[in-house]
Amino acid sequence: MRKKILFACFFAVITAMAHGQELQARLSVVTTKISTQVDKKIFNTLQTQLINFINNRRWTNDVFQTTEKIQCNFLLSLEQDLGNNVYRGRLTIQAARPVFNTTYDSPLINFLDDNVVFRYQEFQPIEFNENRIQGNDPLAANLTAVIAYYVNIILGFDYDSFAPRGGDPYFQKAWNIVNNAPESRDIGGWKSFESQRNRYWLAENMNNNRFALMHDVLYMYYRSGMDKFFENEEEGRTGIMNSLTYLNTLNTENPNSMILQFFFQGKNTELVKVFSKAPEDMKSRAREMLTKMDISNTQAYKEMK
């Protein structure tokens, strides 16, 4: 049983919600780039089916109370109609974790996967079998494989943030999906040679002993850092500083790894607030590490007051 606090969701588009097992997810399908000749009711049906798939499926063996459910958001933005009921899209995944004794939710995941191709006909079954991920039609199976992959990544990050190596079973499940992913000419994102920033590399990093420190970082950042702020701000800041030191070591040993960029996405505002009130020596050390590891937000860290 884990304490959870509900947090506000992000997308101001047509959104539906259902109640289920471990997750309380909101999912939206955006179709503004799809031809008006395609009946948009199809995608309303898809949206409802995917919400039920995520929220009503049992993903773990643990029992979650309503207030313990993991809050997350999926935004599937369809970019192209490839014909024959096949679509190309981008999937945004967001998840946050409540901070102990507060109403604040710390970003856990904020990622855009820009390579999602799938086949969908209205009312077709939305199915996923861990033992037969390819299904009968790889293109039809790919969407649920992608969704199931990110559900397990969310579970892995969330569990790691509450207990040392608590997320291992879910990172292993994500890796299993990668190794047995649907294959087709149009399907991408599952292979190491396709990109340095895709589903393959994220799951590989989280299952590779070279990146074992990342699991310590997740636990330290949240349990020894964010969760301590309410009771002892100095202790909480020190915990986060220690996690950055681990990340710096990880970055030195594995430069330009996907997992570091994945970790930092969506965290710059939080980190600036954490260290803005830090003693000057700590602030200087934090700024030095952050500008080196989170290059896209260098200016925000340089201006940290």
Secondary structure, 3 states (H helix, E strand, C coil): CCCCCCCCCCCCCCCEECCCCCEEEEEEEECCCCCCCCCCHHHHHHHHHHHHHHHHCCCCCCCCCHHHCEEEEEEEEEEEEEECCEEEEEEEEEEEEECCCCCCEEEEEEEEEEEEEEECCCCCCCCCCCCCCCCCCHHHHHHHHHHHHHHHHHHHHHHHHHCCCCCHHHHHHHHHHHHCCCCCCCCCCCCHHHCCCCHHHHHHHHHCHHHHHHHHHHHHHHCCCHHHCCCCHHHHHHHHHHHHHHHHHHHHHCCCCHHHHHHHCCCHHHHHHHHHCCCHHHHHHHHHHHHHHCHHHHHHHHCCC
